[in-house]
């Protein structure tokens, strides 16, 4: 019995090349049991005519399936499903399960109820997405990233690709971090003072887990990064919201804190940059009052209006600053690769804790990033992004001024967003829903504040919107507010 040619069809919008789609149809049919061992496949000519593709496309797909032992080729007789093809295990179909346990009650909902910045999953389908932190495909260096990834897949890097590092990290990436990235922030560190993480979020969670716990208190910026408050609550500590000003986190109001979370280079979300004098005062307060500082330097690469200020960690002489960095904003957020820098004793504990969770970030990602850094592609990408962001920022600032919108916090070094303030009687969550109907996405600001917080702030990012779209998008926001 032969597999009928009618069993094959090309689904509209399916991903991958035609050859890959044909391969997927065959493998899925075999694994699902629709194509049985020994069954004859449609001829390459017949399947090509049925699908409306070239015969060579089908022939190449069949040859690939033969090499994977899904099919066998028997000369003039054609192709057959292999007798030793992979088969999915068969189990009786399970009945639908009722949720007998109320897991919201069991878990207390303490993780899912945290504040989150509202944005739709299909944000990239909107014509005017002022959404923060997403990658712009027009700026990304696809070709060189692909070449670095392919090099990391080669035989010479087989150990880096496949080995279990246990609690170690890729020495090549550590070398690049210590040699090229950290010195730009004024940080001199040895490899034993660096730990790679799954992004800055994972780095902050590790730091909070080690430094906090029940009975301990963490000072957090207000407004500030919403996940900080969630992480502090998750480890059983108490969050102390401290209001920021035009220069970032003030030194006053930190009494009683065991840990201080801070974003000195680009305060989240106001973009304020902490001056060196206040950084020195913060370090002196840490020495005097005995607290530890966690510095989240999430966007230092995007300083293009003025020279970047030295990292707080670079001024640290007492080992009281734990530095968290990330490649998410400068490469792409899905990379999920960050790092912690701290004294060897802290990093040793952080490495052991990471080992209990995930051992280490994937070796292939680490080695690809090491090549991307070492070959100079990273610096070229950052320079390209800085130029694009500078132009977008200028156009957005002009459009904001033309519409009479109010910037609440601008910062002086660049970044990728504006922190905005609507009139006091405007609820920006309602405004955001209204603007979605007009194709515009903004980020309501209430999630950045501890407690209820004011409802008339919002964030406009220019990292994900094309330059020609900015003016019209801002105009639509202005019309909605009027």
C-alpha positions in Angstrom: 0.0 0.0 0.0 1.3 3.4 -0.9 1.1 6.7 0.9 -1.5 8.8 -1.1 -0.2 12.0 -2.7 -3.3 13.7 -1.3 -1.7 13.3 2.2 0.6 16.2 1.3 -0.2 19.9 1.2 1.6 23.1 1.7 0.0 25.1 4.5 -0.3 28.8 3.9 2.1 30.8 6.0 4.1 27.8 7.0 7.7 28.6 8.1 10.9 27.2 6.5 11.9 26.4 2.9 9.8 24.2 0.6 12.3 21.4 1.2 12.0 21.8 4.9 8.2 21.8 4.8 8.2 18.5 2.7 10.6 16.9 5.2 8.3 18.0 8.1 5.2 16.5 6.5 7.0 13.2 6.1 8.5 13.1 9.6 5.2 14.1 11.2 3.4 11.5 9.2 5.8 8.7 10.3 5.9 9.8 14.0 2.1 10.0 14.1 1.7 6.5 12.6 -0.1 7.7 9.4 2.8 6.5 7.3 3.7 2.9 8.1 7.1 1.1 7.7 7.3 -0.4 4.3 4.8 2.0 2.7 5.8 3.4 -0.7 6.1 7.2 -0.9 4.7 9.2 -3.8 7.2 9.5 -6.7 9.3 12.6 -6.7 7.7 13.7 -10.0 4.2 13.0 -8.8 4.6 14.8 -5.4 6.3 17.8 -7.2 3.4 18.1 -9.6 0.8 17.8 -6.7 2.5 20.5 -4.6 3.4 22.7 -7.5 7.2 22.7 -6.7 10.3 21.7 -8.6 11.2 18.0 -8.7 14.7 18.7 -7.4 13.1 20.2 -4.2 11.3 16.9 -3.5 14.3 14.8 -4.5 16.5 16.8 -2.0 13.9 16.4 0.7 13.7 12.7 0.1 17.5 12.4 0.2 17.6 14.2 3.5 15.0 11.8 4.9 17.0 8.8 3.7 20.1 10.1 5.6 17.9 10.4 8.7 16.5 6.9 8.3 12.9 8.0 7.8 13.0 6.7 4.2 14.9 4.1 2.2 15.7 4.4 -1.5 15.2 1.2 -3.5 16.5 2.1 -7.0 13.9 2.3 -9.7 11.2 1.1 -7.2 11.3 4.5 -5.5 11.2 5.6 -1.9 9.7 3.7 1.1 9.1 4.4 4.7 12.1 2.8 6.5 11.5 -0.3 8.6 13.7 1.3 11.3 12.3 4.8 11.1 11.8 6.5 14.5 8.4 5.9 16.0 6.6 7.8 18.7 5.5 5.7 21.7 1.9 4.7 21.7 -0.2 5.4 24.8 -3.9 5.3 25.3 -5.5 8.7 24.9 -6.0 10.3 28.3 -9.3 11.7 29.3 -9.5 15.5 29.9 -8.4 16.3 33.4 -10.4 18.6 35.7 -8.3 21.0 37.8 -9.2 19.6 41.2 -6.6 21.8 43.0 -7.0 25.5 43.1 -3.4 26.4 42.5 -4.0 30.1 42.8 -5.0 29.5 46.5 -2.3 26.9 47.0 0.5 29.2 45.7 -1.1 32.4 47.0 -0.7 33.9 43.6 2.4 35.6 44.8 4.2 35.5 41.5 1.5 36.0 38.9 0.0 39.0 40.7 3.0 41.2 40.5 3.0 44.5 38.6 3.8 44.2 34.8 4.2 46.7 32.1 1.2 46.1 29.8 1.9 45.3 26.1 0.2 43.0 23.7 2.0 39.8 22.5 1.5 40.8 18.9 3.0 44.3 19.4 5.0 44.1 16.2 1.8 43.9 14.2 0.9 47.5 15.2 2.0 50.3 12.9 3.2 52.6 15.7 4.8 50.5 18.5 6.5 52.7 21.1 7.5 49.5 22.9 10.6 49.3 25.0 13.4 46.7 24.8 12.5 44.8 21.6 15.0 44.1 18.8 14.8 46.0 15.6 15.4 43.6 12.7 16.6 46.4 10.4 19.5 47.2 12.8 20.5 43.7 13.8 23.6 42.1 12.2 22.0 38.9 11.0 24.8 37.8 8.7 27.7 38.1 11.1 25.6 36.6 14.0 24.8 33.6 11.8 28.4 33.2 10.9 29.5 33.2 14.6 26.7 30.7 15.4 27.8 28.4 12.6 31.5 28.7 13.7 30.4 27.8 17.3 28.6 24.7 15.8 31.8 23.4 14.2 33.9 20.5 15.2 36.6 22.6 16.8 34.0 23.9 19.2 32.3 20.6 19.8 33.2 20.6 23.5 31.9 24.1 24.0 28.7 23.1 22.3 28.0 19.8 24.0 29.8 19.7 27.3 28.3 20.1 30.7 30.3 22.9 32.2 28.7 22.0 35.6 29.2 25.3 37.4 31.8 26.9 35.1 31.4 29.3 32.2 32.9 29.5 28.7 36.5 30.7 29.3 36.5 32.4 25.9 33.4 34.6 26.7 34.8 35.3 30.2 38.0 36.5 28.6 36.1 38.8 26.3 34.0 40.3 29.1 37.1 40.9 31.3 39.2 42.2 28.4 36.7 44.4 26.4 33.3 44.9 28.0 34.0 45.7 31.7 37.0 48.1 31.1 34.6 50.3 29.2 32.7 50.8 32.4 35.9 51.4 34.3 35.7 48.0 36.0 38.9 45.9 36.4 37.8 42.4 37.2 39.3 38.9 37.2 37.5 35.9 35.7 36.8 34.5 39.2 34.8 37.8 39.9 32.4 37.2 37.0 29.4 34.9 36.6 27.3 34.5 33.5 23.5 34.4 33.9 20.4 34.0 31.8 20.0 37.7 31.3 20.0 40.5 33.9 16.7 39.3 35.3 18.3 36.1 36.4 21.3 38.0 37.7 19.1 40.2 39.9 17.2 37.2 41.2 20.5 35.4 42.2 21.8 38.5 43.9 18.5 39.0 45.8 18.3 35.4 46.9 21.9 35.5 48.3 21.6 38.9 50.0 18.1 39.0 51.2 15.5 36.9 53.1 12.9 37.2 55.8 13.6 40.1 58.2 15.9 41.9 55.7 15.0 45.1 53.8 15.8 46.2 50.3 15.6 49.9 49.1 14.2 50.1 45.6 13.7 53.1 43.4 10.3 54.6 43.1 9.3 54.7 40.3 11.6 51.8 39.4 11.9 48.5 37.6 8.7 46.6 38.5 10.4 43.2 38.8 12.7 44.4 41.6 9.7 44.6 43.9 8.5 41.2 42.8 11.9 39.6 43.4 12.2 41.2 46.8 8.8 39.8 47.8 9.6 36.4 46.4 12.6 36.0 48.7 10.6 37.0 51.7 12.2 40.4 52.3 10.6 43.8 52.7 10.8 46.4 49.9 11.5 50.0 50.9 10.4 52.3 48.0 12.6 55.5 47.9 11.4 58.3 45.6 13.9 59.3 42.9 14.6 62.8 41.8 16.1 64.4 38.7 19.5 62.9 39.6 18.3 59.4 40.3 18.2 57.7 43.7 18.9 60.1 46.6 21.3 59.0 49.4 18.8 60.1 52.0 16.1 57.6 53.0 18.3 54.5 52.9 18.6 54.0 56.6 17.7 50.5 57.7 18.3 49.0 54.3 20.4 45.8 54.0 20.5 46.0 50.2 20.0 49.0 47.8 19.0 48.3 44.2 19.9 51.2 41.8 20.1 52.1 38.1 22.6 54.9 38.2 23.5 55.1 34.5 19.9 55.2 33.1 17.3 55.3 35.9 14.4 53.0 35.1 12.1 54.5 33.9 12.9 58.2 34.2 16.3 57.9 32.4 18.0 60.2 35.0 21.8 59.8 35.2 23.3 59.8 38.7 26.2 62.3 38.9 29.6 61.1 40.1 29.3 63.2 43.3 26.1 61.3 44.3 27.7 58.0 43.4 30.5 58.7 45.7 28.1 59.7 48.5 26.1 56.5 48.0 29.3 54.4 48.4 30.2 56.4 51.5 26.7 55.7 52.9 27.1 52.0 52.1 30.4 51.9 54.1 28.9 53.9 57.0 25.6 52.1 57.3 26.8 48.6 56.2 24.5 47.9 53.2 25.3 46.3 49.9 24.5 47.9 46.5 23.2 46.0 43.5 23.9 48.1 40.4 21.8 47.3 37.4 23.7 48.8 34.4 21.1 47.6 31.8 21.6 50.2 29.1 25.0 51.7 29.4 25.9 50.9 25.8 23.1 53.3 24.6 24.8 56.5 25.8 25.1 58.6 22.7 24.3 62.2 23.8 27.2 62.5 26.2 30.1 60.3 27.3 29.0 57.6 29.6 29.6 58.1 33.3 31.8 55.5 35.0 29.9 52.6 36.6 29.3 52.8 40.3 31.2 49.5 40.6 34.3 51.2 39.1 34.4 53.6 42.1 33.9 50.8 44.7 36.9 50.2 46.9 35.2 48.2 49.7 33.6 45.4 47.7 30.1 46.6 48.5 28.8 46.8 44.9 27.4 43.9 43.0 27.3 44.8 39.3 24.6 43.3 36.9 25.0 43.7 33.1 23.3 42.3 30.1 23.5 41.9 26.3 19.7 42.0 25.9 19.4 45.7 25.0 22.5 45.8 22.8 22.1 42.5 20.9 18.5 41.1 21.3 16.3 40.3 24.3 15.8 36.7 23.4 19.6 36.1 23.8 19.0 35.9 27.6 22.7 36.3 28.4 23.8 38.6 31.3 26.5 38.6 34.0 27.2 39.4 37.6 30.5 41.0 38.8 31.4 41.0 42.5 34.0 39.9 45.0 35.2 36.3 44.7 33.3 35.2 47.8 30.0 36.5 46.5 30.6 35.0 43.0 31.4 31.6 44.5 28.1 31.6 46.3 26.3 32.9 43.3 27.9 30.1 41.1 26.7 27.5 43.5 23.2 28.8 43.6 23.1 29.0 39.8 24.2 25.4 39.7 21.2 24.4 41.7 18.9 26.1 39.2 20.3 25.7 35.7 24.1 24.8 36.0 25.0 27.4 33.3 23.7 29.2 30.2 23.8 27.1 27.0 27.3 26.6 25.7 26.5 27.3 22.1 25.1 30.8 23.0 28.1 31.5 25.2 30.6 30.6 22.4 28.6 32.4 19.7 28.6 35.6 21.8 32.3 35.2 22.5 33.0 35.2 18.7 30.6 38.1 18.1 32.6 40.1 20.6 36.1 38.9 19.6 35.6 39.6 15.9 34.4 43.2 16.5 30.8 42.6 15.3 29.4 43.7 18.7 31.1 47.1 18.6 29.9 47.7 15.0 26.3 46.7 16.0 26.4 49.1 19.0 27.7 52.0 16.9 24.9 51.4 14.3 22.3 51.3 17.0 23.6 54.5 18.6 23.4 56.3 15.3 19.8 55.1 14.7 18.7 55.9 18.2 20.2 59.4 18.1 18.2 60.1 14.9 15.0 58.6 16.3 15.4 60.5 19.5 15.7 63.8 17.8 12.7 63.2 15.6 10.6 62.1 18.6 11.7 65.0 20.7 10.6 67.4 17.9 7.3 65.6 17.5 6.7 65.7 21.2 7.3 69.4 21.3 5.1 70.0 18.3 2.2 68.2 20.0 2.8 69.9 23.3 3.3 66.7 25.2 5.2 66.7 28.5 8.4 64.9 29.1 8.7 63.9 32.8 12.2 62.7 32.8 14.7 63.0 29.9 18.1 62.1 31.2 21.3 63.4 29.6 23.1 60.4 28.0 20.7 58.8 25.6 18.9 55.5 26.2 16.0 54.3 24.1 12.9 55.8 25.6 11.2 58.9 27.0 9.4 59.0 30.4 6.2 61.0 29.8 3.5 62.7 32.0 -0.1 63.2 30.8 -2.4 65.7 32.5 -3.4 64.7 36.0 -6.9 63.7 35.1 -5.7 61.2 32.4 -5.6 57.5 33.2 -2.9 56.2 30.8 -4.1 52.6 31.1 -7.4 53.7 29.6 -5.4 55.9 27.1 -3.3 52.9 26.1 -6.4 50.9 25.3 -7.9 53.7 23.3 -4.7 54.2 21.3 -4.5 50.5 20.4 -7.6 51.0 18.3 -5.7 53.6 16.4 -2.6 51.4 15.9 -0.5 53.0 18.6 1.1 51.2 21.5 2.3 53.1 24.6 3.4 51.7 28.0 1.3 52.9 31.0 3.4 53.9 33.9 1.5 52.8 36.9 3.4 49.4 37.1 6.6 51.3 37.8 5.3 52.8 41.0 5.1 51.0 44.4 1.5 50.8 45.7 -1.2 52.5 43.7 1.0 55.3 42.3 -0.1 58.0 40.0 -1.9 56.9 36.8 -0.9 59.6 34.4 2.6 58.6 33.5 3.6 56.5 30.5 6.7 55.5 28.6 7.5 56.0 24.9 10.3 53.9 23.5 12.0 54.4 20.1 14.0 51.2 19.8 11.2 49.3 18.1 9.6 51.9 15.8 10.8 52.9 12.3 11.9 56.5 11.9 9.3 57.5 9.4 6.5 56.3 11.7 7.5 58.3 14.8 5.9 61.7 13.9 2.5 60.3 12.9 2.5 58.0 16.0 3.2 61.0 18.3 0.5 63.0 16.5 -2.1 60.3 17.2 -1.1 60.4 20.9 -1.5 64.1 20.9 -5.0 63.9 19.3 -6.1 61.3 21.8 -5.0 63.4 24.7 -6.7 66.5 23.3 
